């Protein structure tokens, strides 16, 4: 049994009907505009608040959209500025590091000129003892560079210490602040001799101990002490430091004092090794 088809509207007829209805409404609106004014007003009264509300919402949405766009732009600019600031900060650190390194090289150059009579090799400190003091440390030069045991090491304004151990491409240095170090010194102004004793405890206060100063030595605070000619391992005339706190020993035979080292042993980066030993000069 066949089913009867339902009632279907032809789209073409629907379109024609819509056009006709629009034409009728336009004619009525034009022909009876005065009569329809109240209706238009009532419809306007209903639609205007809705339109205003829609406009307000639209403006709010547009404003929020603008804020979002501005925020996104600001975030991107902030990210870019942070990146630029980081790059500038890194470049400044590199420049500052280069400046400090240049200053150290200048100091080494001045020291090299001060002891121009001695041949020297520049070296970099590559490790120190676990106690973080520079009483014993390692440099990056060894036999390949002409380094030998008992060669004197200088930096800053004067004497650092002496080479105690040499390998193919590195060496170990014992500085004058080490407890086992004893250096024969001499006061430049009076030629009186003394012994500068290494002491980690004393250097923790920024000084070293000086002993066996002749009782009649005419010395005062601030006098320079250099390596003495009677030293068996240290070359003559290298500045050790400046004397202070001079006192007469209870035995009334000698004086003692403290010495402010010419070198800052809290940090050593580069040193100069004098490649001529004291015993070589005696030959």
Protein Blocks (a to p, Z undefined) as FASTA:
>chain_A
ZZdddddddfklmmmmmmmmmmmmmmmmmmmmmmmmmmmmmmmmmmmmmmmmmmmmmmmm
mmmmmmmmmmmmmmmmmmmmmmmmmmmmmmmmmmmmmmmmmmmmmmmmmmmmmmmmbccd
ddddfbdcfklpakbccdfbdfknopaehiacdehjlcfbdcfbdcfkbccdddfkbmkb
ccddddfklopacdddddfklmmnopacdehiafklccdehiacdddfkbmkbcghiafb
dcehiacdfklmaccdddddfbdfkbcfbdcddfbdfklmmZZ
